[in-house]
Amino acid sequence: MVKEKACKKCKLIVEGPNCPICKGNEFANVIQGKINFIDINNSIIGQKMEKTHNGRYAIKIR
Ligand SMILES: [Zn+2]
């Protein structure tokens, strides 16, 4: 199983070497809670979290 990591900037859960949204390469390995946005434009939670891209995000990272 691939160890999941979350982008420190936008909290997107990333499998590759770079974040596809912000192109960042700093990741947090401790993920507490996940949320999956499939229709970000109609998601109140997504807008509250100021997300603009669909995908899986960590709620809290360390
Ligand atoms: Zn990012």
N, CA, C, O and the ligand as a Tripos MOL2 file, in Angstrom:
@<TRIPOS>MOLECULE
protein
  249   247    63     0     0
PROTEIN
NO_CHARGES

@<TRIPOS>ATOM
      1 N           0.8500   -1.2040    0.0000 N.3       1 MET1
      2 CA          0.0000    0.0000    0.0000 C.3       1 MET1
      3 C           0.8800    1.2460    0.0000 C.2       1 MET1
      4 O           1.8450    1.3520    0.7560 O.2       1 MET1
      5 N           0.5220    2.1690   -0.8570 N.am      2 VAL2
      6 CA          1.2910    3.4160   -0.9700 C.3       2 VAL2
      7 C           1.0040    4.2920    0.2400 C.2       2 VAL2
      8 O          -0.1410    4.4890    0.6440 O.2       2 VAL2
      9 N           2.0990    4.8120    0.8030 N.am      3 LYS3
     10 CA          1.9350    5.7060    1.9480 C.3       3 LYS3
     11 C           1.3970    7.0480    1.4470 C.2       3 LYS3
     12 O           1.9580    7.6660    0.5420 O.2       3 LYS3
     13 N           0.3140    7.4680    2.0520 N.am      4 GLU4
     14 CA         -0.2810    8.7100    1.5960 C.3       4 GLU4
     15 C           0.4080    9.9000    2.2200 C.2       4 GLU4
     16 O           0.8380    9.8630    3.3720 O.2       4 GLU4
     17 N           0.5040   10.9540    1.4350 N.am      5 LYS5
     18 CA          1.0550   12.1890    1.9570 C.3       5 LYS5
     19 C           0.1950   13.3400    1.4740 C.2       5 LYS5
     20 O          -0.4640   13.2600    0.4360 O.2       5 LYS5
     21 N           0.2170   14.3970    2.2420 N.am      6 ALA6
     22 CA         -0.6340   15.5400    1.9190 C.3       6 ALA6
     23 C           0.2150   16.7700    1.6900 C.2       6 ALA6
     24 O           1.1560   17.0400    2.4360 O.2       6 ALA6
     25 N          -0.1250   17.5130    0.6530 N.am      7 CYS7
     26 CA          0.5630   18.7610    0.3460 C.3       7 CYS7
     27 C           0.4190   19.7260    1.5210 C.2       7 CYS7
     28 O          -0.6800   19.9300    2.0370 O.2       7 CYS7
     29 N           1.5380   20.3140    1.9390 N.am      8 LYS8
     30 CA          1.4910   21.2160    3.0900 C.3       8 LYS8
     31 C           0.7680   22.5200    2.7680 C.2       8 LYS8
     32 O           0.2590   23.1960    3.6620 O.2       8 LYS8
     33 N           0.7290   22.8570    1.5090 N.am      9 LYS9
     34 CA          0.1210   24.1220    1.1140 C.3       9 LYS9
     35 C          -1.3940   24.0180    0.9720 C.2       9 LYS9
     36 O          -2.1400   24.7770    1.5910 O.2       9 LYS9
     37 N          -1.8360   23.0720    0.1540 N.am     10 CYS10
     38 CA         -3.2750   23.0050   -0.1180 C.3      10 CYS10
     39 C          -3.9380   21.7690    0.4620 C.2      10 CYS10
     40 O          -5.1470   21.5890    0.3120 O.2      10 CYS10
     41 N          -3.1540   20.8990    1.1340 N.am     11 LYS11
     42 CA         -3.6720   19.7200    1.8390 C.3      11 LYS11
     43 C          -4.2240   18.6430    0.9110 C.2      11 LYS11
     44 O          -4.8890   17.7120    1.3650 O.2      11 LYS11
     45 N          -3.9560   18.7620   -0.3620 N.am     12 LEU12
     46 CA         -4.3620   17.7070   -1.2930 C.3      12 LEU12
     47 C          -3.5660   16.4430   -1.0010 C.2      12 LEU12
     48 O          -2.3680   16.5090   -0.7280 O.2      12 LEU12
     49 N          -4.2280   15.2920   -1.0580 N.am     13 ILE13
     50 CA         -3.5250   14.0290   -0.8780 C.3      13 ILE13
     51 C          -2.9020   13.6380   -2.2160 C.2      13 ILE13
     52 O          -3.5910   13.4880   -3.2250 O.2      13 ILE13
     53 N          -1.5880   13.4780   -2.1930 N.am     14 VAL14
     54 CA         -0.7940   13.3340   -3.4090 C.3      14 VAL14
     55 C          -0.0380   12.0100   -3.3720 C.2      14 VAL14
     56 O           0.4410   11.5870   -2.3200 O.2      14 VAL14
     57 N           0.0610   11.3670   -4.5190 N.am     15 GLU15
     58 CA          0.8620   10.1450   -4.6050 C.3      15 GLU15
     59 C           2.1820   10.3730   -5.3310 C.2      15 GLU15
     60 O           3.1520    9.6610   -5.0760 O.2      15 GLU15
     61 N           2.2370   11.3380   -6.2180 N.am     16 GLY16
     62 CA          3.4460   11.5890   -6.9960 C.3      16 GLY16
     63 C           4.4250   12.4880   -6.2570 C.2      16 GLY16
     64 O           4.2200   12.8090   -5.0870 O.2      16 GLY16
     65 N           5.4890   12.8930   -6.9440 N.am     17 PRO17
     66 CA          6.5270   13.7130   -6.3110 C.3      17 PRO17
     67 C           6.1530   15.1850   -6.1620 C.2      17 PRO17
     68 O           6.7910   15.9100   -5.4000 O.2      17 PRO17
     69 N           5.1300   15.6300   -6.8780 N.am     18 ASN18
     70 CA          4.7130   17.0290   -6.7880 C.3      18 ASN18
     71 C           3.1970   17.1190   -6.6700 C.2      18 ASN18
     72 O           2.4590   16.2550   -7.1430 O.2      18 ASN18
     73 N           2.7650   18.1850   -6.0280 N.am     19 CYS19
     74 CA          1.3340   18.4360   -5.9350 C.3      19 CYS19
     75 C           0.8240   18.9090   -7.3010 C.2      19 CYS19
     76 O           1.3770   19.8520   -7.8660 O.2      19 CYS19
     77 N          -0.2200   18.2710   -7.8400 N.am     20 PRO20
     78 CA         -0.7130   18.6830   -9.1570 C.3      20 PRO20
     79 C          -1.4210   20.0320   -9.1510 C.2      20 PRO20
     80 O          -1.6240   20.6210  -10.2130 O.2      20 PRO20
     81 N          -1.7930   20.5230   -7.9970 N.am     21 ILE21
     82 CA         -2.4980   21.8110   -7.9470 C.3      21 ILE21
     83 C          -1.5170   22.9670   -7.8000 C.2      21 ILE21
     84 O          -1.5010   23.8730   -8.6330 O.2      21 ILE21
     85 N          -0.7080   22.9460   -6.7630 N.am     22 CYS22
     86 CA          0.1610   24.1010   -6.5010 C.3      22 CYS22
     87 C           1.6120   23.8340   -6.8840 C.2      22 CYS22
     88 O           2.4710   24.7040   -6.7400 O.2      22 CYS22
     89 N           1.8820   22.6110   -7.3790 N.am     23 LYS23
     90 CA          3.2270   22.2000   -7.8030 C.3      23 LYS23
     91 C           4.2360   22.1530   -6.6440 C.2      23 LYS23
     92 O           5.4470   22.0870   -6.8570 O.2      23 LYS23
     93 N           3.7190   22.1870   -5.4510 N.am     24 GLY24
     94 CA          4.5920   22.1460   -4.2890 C.3      24 GLY24
     95 C           5.1790   20.7590   -4.0890 C.2      24 GLY24
     96 O           4.6280   19.7650   -4.5610 O.2      24 GLY24
     97 N           6.2960   20.7030   -3.3880 N.am     25 ASN25
     98 CA          6.8960   19.3950   -3.1010 C.3      25 ASN25
     99 C           7.1980   19.2220   -1.6180 C.2      25 ASN25
    100 O           8.0940   18.4690   -1.2370 O.2      25 ASN25
    101 N           6.4460   19.9220   -0.7980 N.am     26 GLU26
    102 CA          6.5620   19.7160    0.6490 C.3      26 GLU26
    103 C           5.3020   19.0200    1.1220 C.2      26 GLU26
    104 O           4.1860   19.4850    0.8940 O.2      26 GLU26
    105 N           5.5110   17.8840    1.7900 N.am     27 PHE27
    106 CA          4.3740   17.0760    2.1790 C.3      27 PHE27
    107 C           4.3960   16.7400    3.6580 C.2      27 PHE27
    108 O           5.4480   16.6670    4.2930 O.2      27 PHE27
    109 N           3.2080   16.5420    4.1770 N.am     28 ALA28
    110 CA          3.0650   16.0720    5.5470 C.3      28 ALA28
    111 C           2.6810   14.6040    5.4910 C.2      28 ALA28
    112 O           1.8390   14.2040    4.6870 O.2      28 ALA28
    113 N           3.2970   13.8080    6.3440 N.am     29 ASN29
    114 CA          3.0120   12.3710    6.3380 C.3      29 ASN29
    115 C           1.9290   11.9810    7.3310 C.2      29 ASN29
    116 O           1.3730   10.8850    7.2590 O.2      29 ASN29
    117 N           1.6370   12.8740    8.2460 N.am     30 VAL30
    118 CA          0.6060   12.5690    9.2280 C.3      30 VAL30
    119 C          -0.6940   13.2370    8.7960 C.2      30 VAL30
    120 O          -0.8270   14.4610    8.7910 O.2      30 VAL30
    121 N          -1.6410   12.3860    8.4350 N.am     31 ILE31
    122 CA         -2.9200   12.8800    7.9350 C.3      31 ILE31
    123 C          -4.0010   12.5090    8.9390 C.2      31 ILE31
    124 O          -4.1630   11.3400    9.2900 O.2      31 ILE31
    125 N          -4.7320   13.5080    9.3950 N.am     32 GLN32
    126 CA         -5.8160   13.2360   10.3320 C.3      32 GLN32
    127 C          -7.1350   13.6070    9.6770 C.2      32 GLN32
    128 O          -7.5160   14.7760    9.6320 O.2      32 GLN32
    129 N          -7.8150   12.6050    9.1770 N.am     33 GLY33
    130 CA         -9.1000   12.8320    8.5390 C.3      33 GLY33
    131 C          -8.9490   13.1840    7.0800 C.2      33 GLY33
    132 O          -8.0360   13.9150    6.6950 O.2      33 GLY33
    133 N          -9.8410   12.6660    6.2790 N.am     34 LYS34
    134 CA         -9.7880   12.9370    4.8390 C.3      34 LYS34
    135 C         -11.1650   13.3400    4.3570 C.2      34 LYS34
    136 O         -12.1830   12.9450    4.9250 O.2      34 LYS34
    137 N         -11.1770   14.1270    3.3070 N.am     35 ILE35
    138 CA        -12.4370   14.5140    2.7030 C.3      35 ILE35
    139 C         -12.2640   14.4450    1.1920 C.2      35 ILE35
    140 O         -11.2350   14.8500    0.6500 O.2      35 ILE35
    141 N         -13.2840   13.9280    0.5240 N.am     36 ASN36
    142 CA        -13.2110   13.7360   -0.9290 C.3      36 ASN36
    143 C         -14.2110   14.6680   -1.5860 C.2      36 ASN36
    144 O         -15.4170   14.5580   -1.3630 O.2      36 ASN36
    145 N         -13.7070   15.5840   -2.3960 N.am     37 PHE37
    146 CA        -14.6000   16.4790   -3.1300 C.3      37 PHE37
    147 C         -14.7390   15.9840   -4.5560 C.2      37 PHE37
    148 O         -13.7490   15.8440   -5.2740 O.2      37 PHE37
    149 N         -15.9750   15.7190   -4.9640 N.am     38 ILE38
    150 CA        -16.1880   15.3070   -6.3470 C.3      38 ILE38
    151 C         -16.9010   16.3910   -7.1470 C.2      38 ILE38
    152 O         -16.9010   16.3570   -8.3780 O.2      38 ILE38
    153 N         -17.4950   17.3310   -6.4690 N.am     39 ASP39
    154 CA        -18.1720   18.4290   -7.1730 C.3      39 ASP39
    155 C         -17.9400   19.7020   -6.3680 C.2      39 ASP39
    156 O         -18.8310   20.2110   -5.6880 O.2      39 ASP39
    157 N         -16.7290   20.1860   -6.4730 N.am     40 ILE40
    158 CA        -16.2730   21.2620   -5.5880 C.3      40 ILE40
    159 C         -17.1040   22.5290   -5.7340 C.2      40 ILE40
    160 O         -17.2860   23.2680   -4.7670 O.2      40 ILE40
    161 N         -17.6010   22.7790   -6.9220 N.am     41 ASN41
    162 CA        -18.3350   24.0220   -7.1430 C.3      41 ASN41
    163 C         -19.6920   24.0340   -6.4640 C.2      41 ASN41
    164 O         -20.2900   25.0910   -6.2610 O.2      41 ASN41
    165 N         -20.1720   22.8480   -6.1150 N.am     42 ASN42
    166 CA        -21.4450   22.7730   -5.4140 C.3      42 ASN42
    167 C         -21.2740   22.2890   -3.9870 C.2      42 ASN42
    168 O         -22.2310   21.8390   -3.3570 O.2      42 ASN42
    169 N         -20.0720   22.3790   -3.4840 N.am     43 SER43
    170 CA        -19.8050   21.9100   -2.1310 C.3      43 SER43
    171 C         -19.5960   23.0910   -1.1940 C.2      43 SER43
    172 O         -18.6430   23.8570   -1.3350 O.2      43 SER43
    173 N         -20.5090   23.2210   -0.2330 N.am     44 ILE44
    174 CA        -20.3870   24.3140    0.7450 C.3      44 ILE44
    175 C         -19.1320   24.1150    1.5880 C.2      44 ILE44
    176 O         -18.4280   25.0720    1.9110 O.2      44 ILE44
    177 N         -18.8630   22.8610    1.9390 N.am     45 ILE45
    178 CA        -17.6650   22.5860    2.7430 C.3      45 ILE45
    179 C         -16.4170   22.9420    1.9540 C.2      45 ILE45
    180 O         -15.4790   23.5410    2.4810 O.2      45 ILE45
    181 N         -16.4220   22.5630    0.6820 N.am     46 GLY46
    182 CA        -15.2850   22.8770   -0.1760 C.3      46 GLY46
    183 C         -15.0410   24.3680   -0.2750 C.2      46 GLY46
    184 O         -13.8960   24.8200   -0.2550 O.2      46 GLY46
    185 N         -16.1110   25.1260   -0.3800 N.am     47 GLN47
    186 CA        -15.9560   26.5750   -0.4600 C.3      47 GLN47
    187 C         -15.4950   27.1580    0.8700 C.2      47 GLN47
    188 O         -14.7230   28.1160    0.9070 O.2      47 GLN47
    189 N         -15.9720   26.5740    1.9470 N.am     48 LYS48
    190 CA        -15.5220   27.0200    3.2750 C.3      48 LYS48
    191 C         -14.0330   26.7590    3.4580 C.2      48 LYS48
    192 O         -13.3170   27.5460    4.0770 O.2      48 LYS48
    193 N         -13.5810   25.6310    2.9020 N.am     49 MET49
    194 CA        -12.1630   25.2810    3.0130 C.3      49 MET49
    195 C         -11.3380   25.9670    1.9270 C.2      49 MET49
    196 O         -10.1250   25.7770    1.8440 O.2      49 MET49
    197 N         -12.0000   26.7560    1.1080 N.am     50 GLU50
    198 CA        -11.3570   27.5110    0.0320 C.3      50 GLU50
    199 C         -10.6330   26.6060   -0.9600 C.2      50 GLU50
    200 O          -9.5260   26.9030   -1.4100 O.2      50 GLU50
    201 N         -11.2880   25.4930   -1.2870 N.am     51 LYS51
    202 CA        -10.7420   24.5920   -2.2910 C.3      51 LYS51
    203 C         -11.3490   24.9220   -3.6480 C.2      51 LYS51
    204 O         -12.5160   25.3020   -3.7460 O.2      51 LYS51
    205 N         -10.5540   24.7740   -4.6720 N.am     52 THR52
    206 CA        -11.0410   25.0550   -6.0180 C.3      52 THR52
    207 C         -10.9180   23.8510   -6.9380 C.2      52 THR52
    208 O         -11.3870   23.8910   -8.0760 O.2      52 THR52
    209 N         -10.2940   22.7820   -6.4590 N.am     53 HIS53
    210 CA        -10.1080   21.6020   -7.2950 C.3      53 HIS53
    211 C         -10.7510   20.3950   -6.6290 C.2      53 HIS53
    212 O         -10.7040   20.2480   -5.4070 O.2      53 HIS53
    213 N         -11.3480   19.5380   -7.4380 N.am     54 ASN54
    214 CA        -11.8360   18.2710   -6.9130 C.3      54 ASN54
    215 C         -10.6570   17.4060   -6.4940 C.2      54 ASN54
    216 O          -9.5420   17.5620   -6.9900 O.2      54 ASN54
    217 N         -10.9260   16.5010   -5.5800 N.am     55 GLY55
    218 CA         -9.8630   15.5920   -5.1680 C.3      55 GLY55
    219 C         -10.0040   15.2410   -3.7090 C.2      55 GLY55
    220 O         -10.9460   15.6580   -3.0360 O.2      55 GLY55
    221 N          -9.0540   14.4690   -3.2340 N.am     56 ARG56
    222 CA         -9.0530   14.0620   -1.8340 C.3      56 ARG56
    223 C          -8.1230   14.9600   -1.0530 C.2      56 ARG56
    224 O          -6.9830   15.2020   -1.4490 O.2      56 ARG56
    225 N          -8.6220   15.4430    0.0500 N.am     57 TYR57
    226 CA         -7.8340   16.3560    0.8810 C.3      57 TYR57
    227 C          -7.7350   15.8310    2.3000 C.2      57 TYR57
    228 O          -8.6190   15.1260    2.7870 O.2      57 TYR57
    229 N          -6.6570   16.1850    2.9400 N.am     58 ALA58
    230 CA         -6.5350   15.9330    4.3670 C.3      58 ALA58
    231 C          -7.2440   17.0560    5.1110 C.2      58 ALA58
    232 O          -7.1680   18.2180    4.7130 O.2      58 ALA58
    233 N          -7.9200   16.7100    6.1720 N.am     59 ILE59
    234 CA         -8.5750   17.7400    6.9750 C.3      59 ILE59
    235 C          -7.5290   18.4050    7.8720 C.2      59 ILE59
    236 O          -7.4960   19.6270    8.0170 O.2      59 ILE59
    237 N          -6.6830   17.5770    8.4640 N.am     60 LYS60
    238 CA         -5.6640   18.0960    9.3620 C.3      60 LYS60
    239 C          -4.3310   17.4120    9.0580 C.2      60 LYS60
    240 O          -4.2790   16.1920    8.8980 O.2      60 LYS60
    241 N          -3.2950   18.1650    8.9810 N.am     61 ILE61
    242 CA         -1.9700   17.5670    8.7590 C.3      61 ILE61
    243 C          -1.0060   18.0310    9.8240 C.2      61 ILE61
    244 O          -1.2130   19.0560   10.4730 O.2      61 ILE61
    245 N           0.0530   17.2590    9.9940 N.am     62 ARG62
    246 CA          1.1110   17.6450   10.9260 C.3      62 ARG62
    247 C           2.4600   17.5200   10.2530 C.2      62 ARG62
    248 O           3.4870   17.8000   10.8710 O.2      62 ARG62
    249 ZN         -0.5480   21.6520   -3.1260 Zn       63 ZN63
@<TRIPOS>BOND
     1     1     2 1
     2     2     3 1
     3     3     4 2
     4     3     5 am
     5     5     6 1
     6     6     7 1
     7     7     8 2
     8     7     9 am
     9     9    10 1
    10    10    11 1
    11    11    12 2
    12    11    13 am
    13    13    14 1
    14    14    15 1
    15    15    16 2
    16    15    17 am
    17    17    18 1
    18    18    19 1
    19    19    20 2
    20    19    21 am
    21    21    22 1
    22    22    23 1
    23    23    24 2
    24    23    25 am
    25    25    26 1
    26    26    27 1
    27    27    28 2
    28    27    29 am
    29    29    30 1
    30    30    31 1
    31    31    32 2
    32    31    33 am
    33    33    34 1
    34    34    35 1
    35    35    36 2
    36    35    37 am
    37    37    38 1
    38    38    39 1
    39    39    40 2
    40    39    41 am
    41    41    42 1
    42    42    43 1
    43    43    44 2
    44    43    45 am
    45    45    46 1
    46    46    47 1
    47    47    48 2
    48    47    49 am
    49    49    50 1
    50    50    51 1
    51    51    52 2
    52    51    53 am
    53    53    54 1
    54    54    55 1
    55    55    56 2
    56    55    57 am
    57    57    58 1
    58    58    59 1
    59    59    60 2
    60    59    61 am
    61    61    62 1
    62    62    63 1
    63    63    64 2
    64    63    65 am
    65    65    66 1
    66    66    67 1
    67    67    68 2
    68    67    69 am
    69    69    70 1
    70    70    71 1
    71    71    72 2
    72    71    73 am
    73    73    74 1
    74    74    75 1
    75    75    76 2
    76    75    77 am
    77    77    78 1
    78    78    79 1
    79    79    80 2
    80    79    81 am
    81    81    82 1
    82    82    83 1
    83    83    84 2
    84    83    85 am
    85    85    86 1
    86    86    87 1
    87    87    88 2
    88    87    89 am
    89    89    90 1
    90    90    91 1
    91    91    92 2
    92    91    93 am
    93    93    94 1
    94    94    95 1
    95    95    96 2
    96    95    97 am
    97    97    98 1
    98    98    99 1
    99    99   100 2
   100    99   101 am
   101   101   102 1
   102   102   103 1
   103   103   104 2
   104   103   105 am
   105   105   106 1
   106   106   107 1
   107   107   108 2
   108   107   109 am
   109   109   110 1
   110   110   111 1
   111   111   112 2
   112   111   113 am
   113   113   114 1
   114   114   115 1
   115   115   116 2
   116   115   117 am
   117   117   118 1
   118   118   119 1
   119   119   120 2
   120   119   121 am
   121   121   122 1
   122   122   123 1
   123   123   124 2
   124   123   125 am
   125   125   126 1
   126   126   127 1
   127   127   128 2
   128   127   129 am
   129   129   130 1
   130   130   131 1
   131   131   132 2
   132   131   133 am
   133   133   134 1
   134   134   135 1
   135   135   136 2
   136   135   137 am
   137   137   138 1
   138   138   139 1
   139   139   140 2
   140   139   141 am
   141   141   142 1
   142   142   143 1
   143   143   144 2
   144   143   145 am
   145   145   146 1
   146   146   147 1
   147   147   148 2
   148   147   149 am
   149   149   150 1
   150   150   151 1
   151   151   152 2
   152   151   153 am
   153   153   154 1
   154   154   155 1
   155   155   156 2
   156   155   157 am
   157   157   158 1
   158   158   159 1
   159   159   160 2
   160   159   161 am
   161   161   162 1
   162   162   163 1
   163   163   164 2
   164   163   165 am
   165   165   166 1
   166   166   167 1
   167   167   168 2
   168   167   169 am
   169   169   170 1
   170   170   171 1
   171   171   172 2
   172   171   173 am
   173   173   174 1
   174   174   175 1
   175   175   176 2
   176   175   177 am
   177   177   178 1
   178   178   179 1
   179   179   180 2
   180   179   181 am
   181   181   182 1
   182   182   183 1
   183   183   184 2
   184   183   185 am
   185   185   186 1
   186   186   187 1
   187   187   188 2
   188   187   189 am
   189   189   190 1
   190   190   191 1
   191   191   192 2
   192   191   193 am
   193   193   194 1
   194   194   195 1
   195   195   196 2
   196   195   197 am
   197   197   198 1
   198   198   199 1
   199   199   200 2
   200   199   201 am
   201   201   202 1
   202   202   203 1
   203   203   204 2
   204   203   205 am
   205   205   206 1
   206   206   207 1
   207   207   208 2
   208   207   209 am
   209   209   210 1
   210   210   211 1
   211   211   212 2
   212   211   213 am
   213   213   214 1
   214   214   215 1
   215   215   216 2
   216   215   217 am
   217   217   218 1
   218   218   219 1
   219   219   220 2
   220   219   221 am
   221   221   222 1
   222   222   223 1
   223   223   224 2
   224   223   225 am
   225   225   226 1
   226   226   227 1
   227   227   228 2
   228   227   229 am
   229   229   230 1
   230   230   231 1
   231   231   232 2
   232   231   233 am
   233   233   234 1
   234   234   235 1
   235   235   236 2
   236   235   237 am
   237   237   238 1
   238   238   239 1
   239   239   240 2
   240   239   241 am
   241   241   242 1
   242   242   243 1
   243   243   244 2
   244   243   245 am
   245   245   246 1
   246   246   247 1
   247   247   248 2
@<TRIPOS>SUBSTRUCTURE
     1 MET1         2 RESIDUE 1 A MET
     2 VAL2         6 RESIDUE 1 A VAL
     3 LYS3        10 RESIDUE 1 A LYS
     4 GLU4        14 RESIDUE 1 A GLU
     5 LYS5        18 RESIDUE 1 A LYS
     6 ALA6        22 RESIDUE 1 A ALA
     7 CYS7        26 RESIDUE 1 A CYS
     8 LYS8        30 RESIDUE 1 A LYS
     9 LYS9        34 RESIDUE 1 A LYS
    10 CYS10       38 RESIDUE 1 A CYS
    11 LYS11       42 RESIDUE 1 A LYS
    12 LEU12       46 RESIDUE 1 A LEU
    13 ILE13       50 RESIDUE 1 A ILE
    14 VAL14       54 RESIDUE 1 A VAL
    15 GLU15       58 RESIDUE 1 A GLU
    16 GLY16       62 RESIDUE 1 A GLY
    17 PRO17       66 RESIDUE 1 A PRO
    18 ASN18       70 RESIDUE 1 A ASN
    19 CYS19       74 RESIDUE 1 A CYS
    20 PRO20       78 RESIDUE 1 A PRO
    21 ILE21       82 RESIDUE 1 A ILE
    22 CYS22       86 RESIDUE 1 A CYS
    23 LYS23       90 RESIDUE 1 A LYS
    24 GLY24       94 RESIDUE 1 A GLY
    25 ASN25       98 RESIDUE 1 A ASN
    26 GLU26      102 RESIDUE 1 A GLU
    27 PHE27      106 RESIDUE 1 A PHE
    28 ALA28      110 RESIDUE 1 A ALA
    29 ASN29      114 RESIDUE 1 A ASN
    30 VAL30      118 RESIDUE 1 A VAL
    31 ILE31      122 RESIDUE 1 A ILE
    32 GLN32      126 RESIDUE 1 A GLN
    33 GLY33      130 RESIDUE 1 A GLY
    34 LYS34      134 RESIDUE 1 A LYS
    35 ILE35      138 RESIDUE 1 A ILE
    36 ASN36      142 RESIDUE 1 A ASN
    37 PHE37      146 RESIDUE 1 A PHE
    38 ILE38      150 RESIDUE 1 A ILE
    39 ASP39      154 RESIDUE 1 A ASP
    40 ILE40      158 RESIDUE 1 A ILE
    41 ASN41      162 RESIDUE 1 A ASN
    42 ASN42      166 RESIDUE 1 A ASN
    43 SER43      170 RESIDUE 1 A SER
    44 ILE44      174 RESIDUE 1 A ILE
    45 ILE45      178 RESIDUE 1 A ILE
    46 GLY46      182 RESIDUE 1 A GLY
    47 GLN47      186 RESIDUE 1 A GLN
    48 LYS48      190 RESIDUE 1 A LYS
    49 MET49      194 RESIDUE 1 A MET
    50 GLU50      198 RESIDUE 1 A GLU
    51 LYS51      202 RESIDUE 1 A LYS
    52 THR52      206 RESIDUE 1 A THR
    53 HIS53      210 RESIDUE 1 A HIS
    54 ASN54      214 RESIDUE 1 A ASN
    55 GLY55      218 RESIDUE 1 A GLY
    56 ARG56      222 RESIDUE 1 A ARG
    57 TYR57      226 RESIDUE 1 A TYR
    58 ALA58      230 RESIDUE 1 A ALA
    59 ILE59      234 RESIDUE 1 A ILE
    60 LYS60      238 RESIDUE 1 A LYS
    61 ILE61      242 RESIDUE 1 A ILE
    62 ARG62      246 RESIDUE 1 A ARG
    63 ZN63       249 GROUP 0 **** ****
